[in-house]
């Protein structure tokens, strides 16, 4: 992989442009239906993705001008200049779009010096520190990035399969750790007529038992049926057409489950 500064800048520019295109679509959908729960959830996921990117470009420093601009986008100023609460969602999206445009402008003005701190040696985001099996953390992290990229590029089948796979992996990890601490899953597994190793259980069984064990809450109820059967895609020549809504909803369920398994994030 080319890790030269030029290659890194090209990658960030492509990623920022994808975020901008996605943000403009969300802004239009918010204007058309500001109370739509799916649109609001998709906007929050987009804002989180923007935050991760801004954090990387700012070198993890909250004092960096780009990080400050990102934080300021969520504030509404009164006539006296004081911060107020209650900025409209589409207004926040517009402000974040301005921040992303500023980031692009800085990356393309190399002659002005290293305005942004992006570098391959910068600290990567640690979304999966809560996973007990340290060996799979970097694999899951890379898969997460690949899934986000697939979603931005409109490869919805790939994005859904990746999100579903990550969801299954982190729930399995949580179940295995729970079993170690409690000397097995005992009556929980018996109540679902489940036996054998956890990694031989169906995806649905793992989600159900994880919820009964209190490891996750009810967010997986929103998981699209096509995501629950993601392992079967392509079998016997079957390849369901995945919609953008199904791919994004699967990603949202993944984020909710990540918060359940890591309450401090």
N, C-alpha and C positions, 0 to 999 in steps of 0.2 A: 504494500500500500504506500502511495506517495504521501509522505508527511511533511513536505516542504510548506513554508508559509503560504506560497501561492495556491497550492492545492487545498490547504485548510480554508483559506479565504473563499475559494470557489465553492467549497462544500457549505460553508456558512451562508454565503449569498443565496445559494439554491434553497437552503432550508428557510431562510428569512422570506424569500419570495413566496414559498409555499405557505408560510404562516400568514402572509399578507393576503394572498388569494383566498385562503380559508376564512380570514377575519372579515373580508369584504362580503363574502357570502352570508356569514352569520349576521353581520350588521343589517343586510337587506331583509333577512328573515325576521330579525328582531323588530324592525320597523313595521313589517307586515303583520306580525303577531307577537307583540311584546310579552304576552302572558303564556306562551307555549312552553310547557315544561321540557319537552325534548330539545327545543332550541336553547333554552336557558342552561340545560345540562351540558349541551355541546359547547356553549360559550364558555362555561366554567372550565371544561377540559382544555379548550383552546387557550384560555388565559394561563392555565397551569403550564402548558407547553411553552408559551411565550416566556413565562417566568424562568423555566429551566434554561432556555436558550440565552436569555439576558444574563442569567447568573454565570453561564459559561463564558460569555463574551466579556463580562465584567471581572473575570478572574476570581469570582466568589466574593468580591468586596461590595458590601452594601453602600460604601462611601463613593463608589465609582459613579460618575455622572450618568451613565446609562442605567444603572440600578436605581439611582434616585429618580430618574425620569419615569421608570417603570412604576415605582411606588406612587409617584405623584399622579399618575394616570387614574388612580382609583379615588382621588379626592376631588371635591367640587369646591371652588373658592367663592366666598361671598364678596360683597362690595368692598369690604375692608381688607380683603386678602386672606382672611382666616379660613381654615379648612372646614368644610361642612360635610355632612353625611347625606346620602341619597342621590348620588349621580345616576342618571338614567343608564341602563345597560348599554344602549347603542352609543351613548356619549363616551363611556369607558372604552368601548371597542374602538371608536374613532381616535381616542387619545393613545391607545396601545398601538394602533396602526401608525400613528405619527412617530412613536418611539422606534418601531421596527424600521421605518423609513430612515430615521436618524442613524440607526445601526448600519444600514446599507450604505448610506452616504459616507460614514466613517471608514468602512471597510474598503470603499472604492477610492479613498483619498490617501493613498499610501505615501504620497509626497509630504503629507502633513505630519508624518511620524506615527508611532504605534498608539493610535487613539484608543483602540480596543485591545483588551488583554487576551484575546483568543489565542490559544496555542495547544498543540497536541499534548504538551506536558502539564496542562492545567488540571486541577482536580476534577475528576468526572463526577457526575451526580450519583448519589448513593441512595437509590430508591429501594433497593432490596436488601439492605443491611439486616432486616428482620428475618430473612430466610436463615434457618438454622444450619443447613448444609452449605458451608462456605464454598464448596467446589462448584456448585451450580449458579452462584450469584453472578459471575461475569457472563455466563452463558445466557441467563435470563435478561441481564442488562442489555446485552447486544441484541437479543431477540426483541426487547421492548423498543429499542431504537429502530430496528428494521420494520417493526409493525407500524410505528408512527410514520416512517417514510413511505411505506406502502399505502397507508391511508391518505396521506397528502397527495400521492401520485395517482390516486383513484383505483388502486388495486385492492378492491374491497374483499375479495375472497381470501387473498393472502393476509390482509390485515386482520380479518376475523379469525382465521386459523391460528395466527400468531398469538393474538390476545387470548383465545381459548386455551392454547397450549400453556401460556404463562399462568393463567388462572388455575389450570389443573395442577401445574407444578408447585405453585406456592401453597395451594390447599393440601396437596399430598404431603409436602414438607411439614406443614402445621400438624396434620394428622399423625405423622410418624413421630414427631416430637411429643405430641400429647400422649401417644401410646407408650413411649418410653417413660414418661413421667408418671403415668397412671397404670403401668404394668398391663398394657393392652387396652383395647377399646370395649371389651366385655359386652355388657348389655346393649350398648349403642349399636354395635355391629349386629348382634343377635336380633335386635328389634327390626332390623332391615333385611333379615335373612341373608346376611353377608358373612362370608368366611374367607379364609385364605389371606395372603399378603395384601396390603393396602394397594400396591401398584397393580393388582389384578382386578380391583373393583372397577365398576363402570364410573364414568365421569359424574353421572347423576348421583350415584350412591355416595361418592366422596363429598359432594356438595351437601347432600342431605345430612350425612353424619357429622360433618364439620359444623353445620348449623345447630344440630342437636347437642353437640359438645360445647356450644357457646363460643366456638372459635371465630365464627363469622355470624353476621346478622342476616336479615332477609333480603339483602340486595340482589342475590342471585335469582330471585323470583322474576326479575326483569330480563334475564338472559334469554335471548331469542332461541327458539327450538333448534334452528339450524346451527347455532353455536354449540349446543349440547351434543350434537351428533357430528361435530367437526371431523372426528377421526374417520368417519365413514365417507367423507367427500371423495369422489373419484373411484369408489369401489363399484365394481360391476358396470363401469362406464357411466355412473351417475355423477353429475357435477352441478349442484344447485346454483342458481344465479343469486349471488349475494348482493343485497342492496346497500347503499351508503348508510341508510338508517340502521340496518342490522349490524354493520361493521362498527359504527360509532357507538351504538348501544352496548355492544359487547365490550368495547374499550371502556365505557363508563362503568359497567359492572366490575371490570377488572380494577379500576381505580377505587371504587367503593370497598371492594374486598381487601385491597392493599391497606386502606385506612383501618379496616377492621382488625387486620393482623398486625398492624403497626400503629396503634392509636396515637402515638406521639408525632407522627409525620405531618 
